[in-house]
Each structure stands twice: as structure tokens, then as C-alpha cells.
């Protein structure tokens, strides 16, 4: 059994010092040797050794020492050793200790007095304490505050003992008197804490007597006052009005810790708009004044909680919250933007968008490393604002289009996606957006952004001038034709002509057909061109340079765009000859792209998909069929509109799902405050009554399913035939696991030294040492154990119940069932964009591949079963899952409480025999979550009854 002690030091017992060596060192006159010997003795005692022969040596040679370190170690030694016999009576030799302790309490040195008083706080034997009480009380009036504050703590510890009220009958009155005369802040805090813990009425009386001076008290005392207020208001909710006034008066104190606790207490006690507004203002002030990023993140979490329960009040604070964007930390900025986007209303949208625009302009300076990432966040936020409130789109879309050529491809992609959505949802902006897009098209350098921009040009250039401008812009971006010059065989000039390469990856030498050397790349970004055409390649438009890197997907998009523009030209241009002229130019461009793809000047030829698509464009240009023309010009845009509608529907459904659906019971009591007497009630109390009535009427006080959920989480730890029955209720809250273990003595004997010994496997850590209990026959005991979690790996808790009976000297052991901590307690469904999902999928290095093995025969039913089993969110839209084709692919996403991302890709196919086959692939940044989630899916995927 480990000894109970406040000292916790690791000690390797591999080579324990002999008791004789320690004894010799203690009997000497060298203080340093005594200190080392004392340390070894204390560590050996903590690790289970008894060393009974050292006690007399301690009394003879260590007690008289004047060295402070020796005296401190002696007190630790006295704390550890057994002071009672097997029957619970104090050992006779403890009388020698009592005399020494009395001498220490009267010692002229204040340090000796203080540490001795602190030591007495940890002594539970009344027989040792009783003769020392007069000396302890004398120290309450000592001149040094260190002695006084420890004397108060020792009085509190003695009063809390089972016999404490008999040992110190008038302790509360005595401490209250000390409190009224004490000047030291720490001593005052200890005195008030004693009254708060042992005599709450005295503490409340003192607080209400000095209510006007609370704001002048020290920080430590104010924190205890807030603890007292919380405790009192839980019991006497009707009296919280007078205490809330005290809290509001403390909101203006200089201590940030007190102010934060005041705001938290105010939110927990009151729902009145005045109180919530005061708390929100306090949080916003802390957000601006505190430099620690962790503090800011905690404050933002509190504001997020307020947003969910008091949105109307938080809407007015939106500009104050936005000031947190001045922090350079991206986590703070992201959390701030998430809160703000949920608080946008028609009343504040213009101010919010103006602030975001200013922040976007600031990112152009390039002073910080992650300006591109921050700009991307801002663009996504502006996008969300414009979708919710289309009237503001016109004020931001042109400014954002300046970033189409941004070096950060993700940021530029967000801009073009935003433009694509706005041009459809805001028809009034179509002309100005198209004009601006054609002007800025030359700045675009990313192939994905070019593809999206070309689609916009093909769909929204409707007038004759717009169509002609669109074709002209694309032609200028492609440059002069042909895209390459083939060298003639036998030309002497070409033999001396050097062939250069533009490459961005690993290189190796290669010999060309004319015998000259060139650098060949392993990637598809190598461009071979003669010297006289190289300069034109480097200085030509963006589309040409991208095509010459071998990007023929973009080439297919260019061909489709030009084809659509020619088809639209036939509708707006009356002159058939002009249409035929433009069509011939487009045909030449498209054929040149196919010729480039099939040439030997690029390391990789054109892919078959892109080639087929370009050939379809050629056929349509040569034979303009009216039915196909209708599909190209109308159906594509209709599909895009349908996609936007579905996206809006999904967002609406998510908002509805987040809303708390709660109902009051028919027989719930509702108080109508209009009919109540308001005499003596402050405005704050009246507001609080109104809010409580509203919550009661809407059922917000009711948490449905809590009782059933609690029953599901009870685990049986022992068998029904065991002499001691135990069961545990497991609560998982973020980083903490609380085991609430109920232990029942089913025997007719008293169980002594009953101890719940626990051990953990995985990333779990026990927080506190087990305590010993005495359990009478047929009685029960609630034992709580706290465990810290550090990762999402599945952990196991195992242990024993150890106890003694009066008849048997041996200790009895009951082995407990293992408690498995489920990964489902740590992860929750989350949402992310398709782009972010793909980026994470490519970045994460841990993958767990699970083969599908299930009795379920329907693909969608199996998907729903996996979603329910893994507590994840399906990112694949319902429209993509509609219909039955015998194959299904879906992406699932979840986030852990530790901020880890969990990605799951499910691909299943229905076989001829009706069974499902396929794989479920899990990816994550850490190994633990990938393995744990894989194990969970393997266990649950079978389904069926």
C-alpha cells in the first residue's frame, strides 16, 4: 500500500540504502549528510518500506536540529509514518512528537512556526492535535502574516475533523473576528475560505455587511467571494438578485482573472439581458486587452456559448468581436470569423463586410508569412455573407476579382467560385462581372482558376459585344498559331539550333532527332521548343503557357468555351458570313491543340478523354445541330442552378438540425411575472424572472433523454455473487473522464480499508491517488475517479477492489471488469469543403483500409449504418447518392475534441449474388485515430440483428 503524503517523488528502489547507513548519517553532526539521509528515508517510506528502527534516532538526533531543511524533511517523515496501531489508537511514542510540535509552534523563527502549522493541516489524529490547540490559537495573532495565514488554515483543517467542533467550539466566531482585523490579503482570503467551507452563514453575513467594499478587496479574496456566491445561489435561487449586484460591481476591478470569473458566474446565474450584455462586454474587453493567445481562445469559446443561447444580445456585440482579427494568430482569426458569420443580420451586414474588405486589403502588403491563408479565410467569409445577403455582393465582388491572379491558388480558387455563384444569384451584376473578368483574365496563372473562369465566360457572355470580347480575350491568351514549329529534316540551320526546355521538376539528358542535347523532365511540365519560338512561349498569354506544359484538360475546357461562344454567336449575330469567319478561326485553334497533343515535342501526348472532348467540339462546330446546341447552351447552366439550390437546401437543413427542439410538459409550472408582486425587486431581477419563465415555457430547462442515456452508460464491474458489488457510470467530457463508481457491501461484516485500485492502458492517466474507506454491512459508497485523456486512441481502464474484514487479517481482492473508453466519445460530426477534404486526404499519411464484410445488401442502408456507428457526417450530397446503380461512393468527416480530423471514404459495389463488396479507407494525421476508427468499423460493420 502506498502511503498518503503531499510529496510525490519518483524513486528507483533498485539499490535501496540500508537502514544502518541512514541511521549512521542521522546520528552524525553534518547537516548536509542528515538532509541526504532524510530524503532517502522519506522516499523509501513512500515506496512501501517500514524502517521502524529509525523513529527513536529521529527523536534523539533530528528533532533538536536547528537547520530549516532538516526540520522540513522531518515534518514530511512524520506525515508518512503510521501514528496509530491496528485498533486505531494513537501510538504512545507520539507523545514525544507532540512536545516537539509545541516547541515549534512557539519557536522564535516564523518559518519554523509556519511550516509546522501547515504540517498540522494534514494530521487527522485528534489525540495529537488536542494538546496543541492553545499554541495554534496564539499564532492567529502573530506579527508575521506567513504564520497567521497558516494558523488560519490549520484551524480550518482541525474544525473539519470529525471531532473538530468539539475541539474548537467557537472557531467560526474567532476567525470572523480575525477577518475583521486582518490586513494581509492572503490571510484574509484564508479566513474567508474557512468561513465559506465550515460556516457558510458567517461568510454570507460578512459579505453582505461589507458589500460596498468588495471591489476594494484583493484578487484572492474576490475569487473566494465568487465561489461563495455560486454555491449560495445554487441552493437559494430566490436570493440571487442581491448577489448579482456584487458580481456586476466586480466587473470593473483591474484583475483579469476576477473579471473573467465574474462574467462566467453572471452567465451561469442569470438569463437577464442586462446581465448577459455585461458578461459579453467583459469578454470582448478581455479579448482585446489580453496578449496570451490561449486566453483569447478560451474567451472566444465563451462567446460562442453565449451566441448559441443569447443570439439577440450577441448580435449587438459583433463589431467588438471583429476587433479580435487584429491578432496575428490564425486559430483566433478563424474562430472569430466563425462566430461573426453566425451573428450577421441585415442591420449589421454592411459594417461587417466593410471590415472584412479592409482586412483583405491589409493582406496585400505581404508583411506576414501566412497572409495568403488569412486572405483565403476572409474571402470564404465574404462569400458566405454575399450568399446570405445578395445585396452586398456588388460592393465586394469587383475588389475580390483583383485576387484572381493570386499566387495562393486556393485563395484565387475561392474568389472564382464566389464570382461564379454571385453572377448566377445576382443577375444585375452580370454585365459588370463579365466585363471585369475579361479585363483581369490575363492575370490568372492557375489552370483550375482558368477552367472556372472560362466556364463563366462561356455561360454568361450573352450580348454580341460580350461574345466577341470573350473570343478575342481567349485568342490573345493563346497567342499566335501554331503552338510549335516543327524543324525540317536536313536543314543545316536547325542542326546548329539549340533546343531549350522549360521544366519545373527533376531533369535528365536526352538526345533529339537532330542529334542535339536537351533536358528532359520526369514530370509533364517540360516544354520543348526551338530557340526562335521559345521567347514567344515565355512572353505569351497565360493559356498558351499552361497548354505548353501539357495540361490538355484545360485545352478541352478552352475548346468547349470557344464552341459555346460560337454557338451563342449564331443567336446574336445576324450576319452568317461573320459567324462562319469566327467559326473557322476557332476550328483552327482547336485543331492546333489536337496537333500539339499528338506531336512528339511534349513528353506526354494528349489523354484520350481530353482528345474525345475536343473532337466532339470539332464535330459540333462543323455541324451545328439545334438539339445539341440547346443542350450546350441551356442544360449546363440549368445543372449549375440545380446544384446551387441543393447547396442552399443542405445549409438550411443543417441550420434546422442545429436548432434545439425542446418542448415543455403539459403539467409544467409557469409563473406569470405580471401577476407577481414586484415590490423590492430590481430591474435585473424582473428581467431574470421573465427569462426563466420563457425558458420554462419553451422547455429549455428540460434535457430529454438524459435519464435513458445515463442508464446506457452504466457498466457492471463485478458479478452479482461477489461479496462486494460495483458498477460505474462513465462520463466523458473533452479531456476528462469521470468514473462514478457505486460500491455495495453485500456481506454482514464491516469492510475496512476498502480501496478502489485502478490502472490504465493507452493515453489515459489517473489524476489522484485512491483513498481507503470503511463500509458498514449492506451499505453503499460513491467513489469518484478522475482520468485525463491525451489522445483519441482507445484506452482501457482495469483494476481491483481491495478490502479487509475484522475476522481475516489477509486482504481480499475482487478483480473488476475492464472499462473500454470508446473513440466515439471523442469525435463528433463536422463539415468541411470538398477542396479542404481533398487537401487533407492528400496530406494525411496514416491510412487504414478495411474490407467490407456485412450481411446488409443495400448500399444506402450500409452507408447509413456506418454513419450511425462512427458518429460521422456524410459530405456527399443526397443528390449524388440518389438512384440505384449497384455502386456507391461517399466521403465521411468528423473532428475530435483534440482538433484531429478523421476522413473516411466508403466505396461499395453490389455483386451478382447480392452481397456488398468494397473497401472503407480511413485517413488521419495521427496513427491512433486511424487504428481506433478502423477497429470500430470492423466491429460494427456487419450489421443485421
Secondary structure, 3 states (H helix, E strand, C coil): CCCCCCCCCCCCHHHCCCHHHHHHHHHCCCHHHHHHHHHHHHHHHHCCCCCCCHHHHHHHHHCCCCCHHHHHHHHHHHHHCCCECCCCCECCCHHHHHHHHHHHHCCCCHHHHHHHHHHHCCCCCHHHHHCCHHHHHHHHHCCCHHHHHHHHHHHHHHHCCCCHHHHCCCHHHHHHHHHHHCCCHHHHHHHHHHHHHHCHHHHHHHHHHCHHHHHHCCHHHHHHHHHHHHHHHHHCHHHHHHHHHHHHHHCCCCCHHHHHHHHHHHHHHCCCHHHHHHHHHHHHHHHHHCCCHHHHHHHHHHHHHHHHHCHHHHHCCHHHHHHHHHCCCHHHHHHHHHHHHCCCCCCCHHHHHHHHHHHHHHHHHCCCCCHHHHHHHHHHHHHHHHHHCHHHHHHHHHHHHHHCCCCCHHHHHHHHHHHHHHHHHCHHHHHHHHHHHHHHHHHCCCHHHHHHHHHHHHHHCCCHHHHHHHHHHHHHHHCCCCCCCCCCCCCHHHHHCCEEEECCCCEEEEECCCCCEEEEECCCCCEEEEHHHHHHHHHCCHHHHHHCCCCHHHHHHHHHHHHHHHHHHHHHCCCHHHHHHHHHHHHHHHHHHHHHHCCCCECCCCCHHHHHHHHHHHHHHHCCCHHHHHHHHHHHHHHHHHHHHHHHHHHHHHHHHHCCCCCCCCCCCCCCHHHCCCCCCCHHHHHHHHHHHHHHHHCCCCCCCHHHHHHHCEEECCCCCCCEEEEEEEEEECCEEEEEEEEEECCCCCEEEEEEEEEEECCEEECCCCCEEEECCCCEEEEEEEEEECCCCCEEEEEEEEEEECCCCCCEEEECCCEEECHHHCEEECCCCHHHHHHHHHHCCEEEEEECCCCCCCHHHHHHHHHHHHCCEECCCHHHHCCCCCEEEEEEEEEECCCCEEEEEEEEEECCCCCEEEEEEEEECCHHHHHHHHHHHHHHCCCCC
